[in-house]
Structures are given as C-alpha cells and as structure tokens.
C-alpha cells in the first residue's frame, strides 16, 4: 500500500484523482497495475482498477482471477466493483473507504449482494488514514484551484 500511495501522489500531481491499483497472482507477483487515467485519456473507464484488470488479463491470458488479489488505494466504485465481480477476483484490499460512492461496503456491498454470482473476500481500511488524507488534501487543493 505504501508504494501505491506514493504512486497515487505522483498521479495526483498530474491532475488525476490520486488512485492506484495493483493485481497480485497467487505467488504475490504483480501481473497488473494501474492508475487513474480519465483526464489523460479522456476516458470515463480510466479507473485504476480497470486498467490493472486489463493488463493482468493480458499477462495471465485469462479473464478469471479467483486466485488473485487486487490492492487499491480507494474503495472501488460500482463500475469497478462490478468488473471485479465479473472477473471473479479472489480478494480485494483497499485503503480509504468511500462513504459516497464505495461499492464494497461504503454505500452498497456488491460482492455480498444477493444478485452477485461471485462473492470475493474484501477488506478495507488498509493504511486508511494515510489514503484518506492523501485524497482529502488533493480535493482541497483542486477546489482552491477552481475558486
């Protein structure tokens, strides 16, 4: 998580919301990583989790991730949580909880929802204070810039 937060800080300085993600295989090797790229790529799908998933699927040559772990600095949104369920992600660990848009416990828990065909292990609050502080500071600076 420390590495992801450091990378997210760099991403934040480029104008992106500072979120980074990594996917580890069952041996703990990185098979995919991503950072938010919505602004850079003009892409509403440019979330760190989706970029990491795409790269990991290419590396793995499979779309199923039952034995993998995604680590991300912010609780996934509904779009990303849905993609992680579709990908059969084994485990998701995240830093800051998102009480406004979080979909793994923040506003809804899609992995535990009765409609979910895959129930992955989730754990939030990994280095939560640091992750939360980083996001709060970034948004505060962003608001000041536009005032």
C-alpha positions in Angstrom: 0.0 0.0 0.0 2.9 2.4 0.7 4.1 2.0 -2.9 0.6 2.5 -4.2 0.1 5.7 -2.2 3.5 7.0 -3.4 2.4 6.3 -7.0 -1.0 7.8 -6.4 0.6 11.0 -5.1 2.6 11.3 -8.4 -0.6 10.7 -10.4 -2.4 13.4 -8.3 0.2 16.0 -9.3 -0.7 15.4 -13.0 -4.4 16.3 -12.4 -5.8 12.8 -12.0 -7.7 11.7 -8.9 -4.8 10.0 -7.0 -5.8 6.4 -7.1 -3.5 3.4 -7.9 -4.1 -0.3 -8.0 -2.1 -3.5 -8.4 -3.1 -7.1 -9.0 -1.0 -9.9 -7.5 -1.1 -13.5 -8.6 -1.3 -16.4 -6.1 2.5 -16.2 -5.7 2.4 -12.5 -4.9 3.8 -11.4 -8.2 2.5 -8.2 -9.8 0.6 -9.1 -13.0 -1.1 -5.8 -13.5 -1.1 -2.2 -12.2 -3.0 0.9 -13.0 -3.5 4.5 -12.1 -6.5 6.7 -12.8 -6.3 8.0 -16.4 -9.7 9.5 -17.0 -8.3 13.0 -17.6 -5.2 12.0 -19.6 -7.1 9.6 -21.8 -10.5 11.4 -21.8 -11.9 8.0 -20.8 -14.7 7.5 -18.3 -13.5 4.0 -17.9 -10.0 5.1 -17.0 -10.2 3.9 -13.4 -7.0 2.4 -11.8 -8.8 -1.0 -11.1 -9.9 -1.4 -14.7 -6.5 -0.5 -16.1 -4.9 -3.1 -13.8 -7.5 -5.7 -14.7 -6.9 -5.2 -18.4 -3.2 -5.5 -18.1 -3.4 -8.6 -15.8 -5.8 -10.3 -18.1 -3.3 -9.8 -21.0 -0.4 -11.1 -18.8 -2.4 -14.0 -17.5 -4.1 -14.8 -20.8 -7.3 -15.4 -18.8 -10.2 -13.2 -17.5 -10.7 -15.2 -14.3 -8.8 -14.0 -11.2 -10.1 -16.4 -8.5 -6.6 -16.9 -7.1 -5.5 -13.2 -7.3 -5.6 -10.1 -5.1 -6.3 -6.6 -6.1 -4.9 -3.9 -3.8 -6.2 -0.3 -4.4 -5.9 3.0 -2.5 -9.6 3.8 -2.6 -12.7 1.6 -2.2 -13.9 0.6 -5.7 -16.9 2.4 -7.2 -19.9 0.4 -8.5 -18.4 0.2 -12.0 -15.1 -1.2 -10.7 -16.7 -3.5 -8.1 -18.9 -4.9 -10.9 -15.9 -5.5 -13.1 -14.1 -7.2 -10.2 -17.1 -9.5 -9.6 -17.3 -10.3 -13.4 -13.5 -11.1 -13.3 -14.0 -13.4 -10.3 -11.4 -11.6 -8.3 -10.4 -13.7 -5.3 -9.7 -10.9 -2.9 -9.8 -7.1 -2.8 -7.9 -5.0 -0.3 -8.4 -1.2 -0.2 -7.2 1.8 1.7 -9.7 4.6 2.1 -13.3 3.8 2.4 -15.7 5.8 0.2 -19.0 6.6 2.0 -20.3 8.4 -1.1 -19.6 6.1 -3.9 -17.9 3.0 -2.5 -19.4 -0.3 -3.7 -17.6 -2.8 -1.4 -19.2 -1.5 1.8 -19.4 2.3 1.5 -22.8 2.7 0.1 -23.5 -0.8 -1.1 -21.6 -4.1 -0.9 -21.9 -5.6 -4.4 -19.8 -8.6 -3.6 -22.3 -9.6 -0.9 -25.4 -8.5 -2.8 -27.9 -11.3 -3.4 -27.7 -10.7 -7.2 -23.9 -11.3 -7.2 -22.8 -14.6 -8.8 -19.3 -14.3 -7.2 -18.5 -13.5 -3.6 -14.9 -12.3 -3.2 -13.1 -11.6 0.0 -12.9 -7.8 0.8 -11.0 -5.9 3.4 -11.0 -2.1 3.6 -9.1 0.3 5.8 -5.5 -0.8 4.9 -3.4 2.3 5.8 -6.8 4.1 5.8 -5.7 7.3 7.5 -2.9 7.9 5.0 -5.0 7.1 2.0 -7.9 9.2 3.2 -5.6 12.2 4.0 -4.0 12.0 0.5 -7.4 12.1 -1.2 -8.7 14.9 1.1 -5.7 17.1 0.5 -5.8 16.5 -3.2 -9.5 17.5 -3.4 -8.9 20.5 -1.2 -6.2 21.8 -3.5 -8.3 21.1 -6.5 -11.2 23.1 -5.1 -8.9 26.0 -4.2 -7.5 26.0 -7.8 -11.0 26.4 -9.2 -12.2 29.1 -6.9 
